[in-house]
Amino acid sequence: MPAIPRSSVRCTDPHPRRYGVKRLRTIAGVARSSSHHRRRTAADRAARQAADARLDARIRAVHREPDGTRGVPRITAELREAGEHVNHKRIARVMPVRSRRDRRPAS
């Protein structure tokens, strides 16, 4: 069975009372279990996004330091020295989101 795109699952959320959840799932081609799973895990997703935002703030702080630390391994080391439990894979996942927002247009 092919993976269901996340956008398809999300499209069933905004108008369930107006169009009916079953009809929206059928149109989007989303299994009932997928929409139930999304609703059940909404609080966990929100908590993870908040934690990622806090980590993003810490990454920014490390970038602003005078030594200009860049890159996942160095940022991981800096955060661990500061006493934070963080995995390099998580930093790598959060950093691209931050760097896309910070990019300046080419001159």
MOMO-V796294 format. One record per run of one state. SS is the DSSP state (~ for helix, > for strand, _ for the rest). FROM is the first residue (numbers start at 0). TO is the last residue. If there is no record, write none. Layout:
SS:FROM:TO
SS:FROM:TO
This chain:
_:0:4
~:5:9
_:10:14
~:15:18
_:19:19
~:20:27
_:28:30
~:31:39
_:40:40
~:41:63
_:64:70
~:71:80
_:81:86
~:87:101
_:102:106
